[in-house]
Amino acid sequence: MNTPVIDFHAHVGNWDHYSLTDNQDKYIKTMDAAGIDKCFVSCIFYGDSSICNNLVHDFVNQNPKRFGGFAHISSNYINEAIPELERSFKTLGMKAVKVYPPYSRYPVNHPSWMPIFEWCNENHIPVKSHTQYGAGPQINHDLASSDLAGRPILFLELAQRFSNIKWILAHAGNMQEGREECVQAARECPNIYLETCTSYGDQGAIEYLVDSLGDDRILYGSDIPVMDPRFQMGRIITANIPLESKKKILGLNAIKLLQLTEFE
């Protein structure tokens, strides 16, 4: 298949708990093995967003042809959020915002998040958020925080309120219940996109997303280095969907969303 491949979901930063190190040579070796042309990275491992975003900026600058950056912004330090947004996009050249609600004190639709989303809406900045909901191995609704803080259905209200934002729901809800909520929200809001990387690669999940939503708002992501991008790509390549749909998901949709002129 001859088509650009854009990875919409990757991390940088060192996290000993998961043996993660941001060795760029290893990233590129993995990307080459998977056929990934460009990978968009963010860092969520530090409480200070400026540390996260400086790390991303330095990482991307080592090889801007292969990497791009998403700015991490937290609602926990709202007085710092807007200046950091200004710096991230006007100075550091970020392409989107990454938020991670489980690390916040409140769910993603709480008022504490609204100044961040108002700024992004005024500036037409895409926002990617971790989403997850449903029953899976070692996960149940009593564990609450990661499921409920970024529950997909919450983005229906946000997407309607902040219509200038393109909302990317990372993991597309992760489990089946979450995927169903993602599809429900995206059907009602044309500014909602679904990103495919997941720890729960149920058979037929990609077909379900395409059959339910179409192929124009689905984006490939790998979660490098947390997961192997070849597995995440294989779910799309082997899916029972048209070839043109696979090309859109693997890269063409991301090129259009992020206005990546180098691929035009």
ChimeraX attribute file (.defattr): number of C-alpha atoms within 10 A of each C-alpha:
attribute: neighborCount
match mode: 1-to-1
recipient: residues
	/A:1	7
	/A:2	5
	/A:3	15
	/A:4	18
	/A:5	25
	/A:6	25
	/A:7	29
	/A:8	27
	/A:9	25
	/A:10	23
	/A:11	23
	/A:12	26
	/A:13	20
	/A:14	15
	/A:15	12
	/A:16	8
	/A:17	6
	/A:18	9
	/A:19	9
	/A:20	15
	/A:21	15
	/A:22	16
	/A:23	13
	/A:24	15
	/A:25	9
	/A:26	12
	/A:27	19
	/A:28	19
	/A:29	11
	/A:30	17
	/A:31	22
	/A:32	12
	/A:33	11
	/A:34	17
	/A:35	17
	/A:36	22
	/A:37	18
	/A:38	20
	/A:39	26
	/A:40	23
	/A:41	26
	/A:42	28
	/A:43	23
	/A:44	21
	/A:45	16
	/A:46	14
	/A:47	15
	/A:48	16
	/A:49	22
	/A:50	20
	/A:51	15
	/A:52	20
	/A:53	26
	/A:54	15
	/A:55	18
	/A:56	26
	/A:57	24
	/A:58	13
	/A:59	21
	/A:60	23
	/A:61	15
	/A:62	11
	/A:63	12
	/A:64	14
	/A:65	12
	/A:66	17
	/A:67	23
	/A:68	23
	/A:69	31
	/A:70	29
	/A:71	31
	/A:72	32
	/A:73	28
	/A:74	24
	/A:75	24
	/A:76	16
	/A:77	14
	/A:78	16
	/A:79	10
	/A:80	15
	/A:81	22
	/A:82	18
	/A:83	11
	/A:84	20
	/A:85	23
	/A:86	12
	/A:87	16
	/A:88	25
	/A:89	17
	/A:90	10
	/A:91	11
	/A:92	20
	/A:93	14
	/A:94	24
	/A:95	19
	/A:96	26
	/A:97	24
	/A:98	24
	/A:99	25
	/A:100	21
	/A:101	24
	/A:102	19
	/A:103	17
	/A:104	19
	/A:105	14
	/A:106	18
	/A:107	22
	/A:108	26
	/A:109	18
	/A:110	12
	/A:111	11
	/A:112	18
	/A:113	21
	/A:114	16
	/A:115	15
	/A:116	20
	/A:117	24
	/A:118	16
	/A:119	17
	/A:120	21
	/A:121	19
	/A:122	12
	/A:123	12
	/A:124	16
	/A:125	20
	/A:126	22
	/A:127	23
	/A:128	26
	/A:129	22
	/A:130	24
	/A:131	33
	/A:132	29
	/A:133	28
	/A:134	19
	/A:135	15
	/A:136	14
	/A:137	6
	/A:138	6
	/A:139	13
	/A:140	12
	/A:141	13
	/A:142	8
	/A:143	10
	/A:144	13
	/A:145	18
	/A:146	20
	/A:147	25
	/A:148	22
	/A:149	24
	/A:150	26
	/A:151	25
	/A:152	30
	/A:153	21
	/A:154	19
	/A:155	25
	/A:156	21
	/A:157	12
	/A:158	18
	/A:159	22
	/A:160	16
	/A:161	13
	/A:162	20
	/A:163	16
	/A:164	18
	/A:165	25
	/A:166	23
	/A:167	26
	/A:168	27
	/A:169	29
	/A:170	29
	/A:171	27
	/A:172	30
	/A:173	30
	/A:174	30
	/A:175	21
	/A:176	20
	/A:177	15
	/A:178	22
	/A:179	26
	/A:180	21
	/A:181	22
	/A:182	31
	/A:183	23
	/A:184	16
	/A:185	23
	/A:186	25
	/A:187	16
	/A:188	12
	/A:189	19
	/A:190	14
	/A:191	20
	/A:192	27
	/A:193	26
	/A:194	27
	/A:195	26
	/A:196	30
	/A:197	29
	/A:198	20
	/A:199	13
	/A:200	14
	/A:201	16
	/A:202	12
	/A:203	10
	/A:204	11
	/A:205	20
	/A:206	22
	/A:207	17
	/A:208	18
	/A:209	20
	/A:210	21
	/A:211	11
	/A:212	14
	/A:213	18
	/A:214	13
	/A:215	20
	/A:216	16
	/A:217	21
	/A:218	28
	/A:219	30
	/A:220	30
	/A:221	27
	/A:222	27
	/A:223	23
	/A:224	23
	/A:225	21
	/A:226	14
	/A:227	14
	/A:228	15
	/A:229	24
	/A:230	16
	/A:231	15
	/A:232	21
	/A:233	24
	/A:234	11
	/A:235	20
	/A:236	21
	/A:237	20
	/A:238	10
	/A:239	19
	/A:240	15
	/A:241	16
	/A:242	11
	/A:243	12
	/A:244	12
	/A:245	20
	/A:246	25
	/A:247	20
	/A:248	22
	/A:249	28
	/A:250	26
	/A:251	25
	/A:252	24
	/A:253	22
	/A:254	22
	/A:255	19
	/A:256	14
	/A:257	14
	/A:258	13
	/A:259	12
	/A:260	12
	/A:261	8
	/A:262	7
	/A:263	11
	/A:264	8
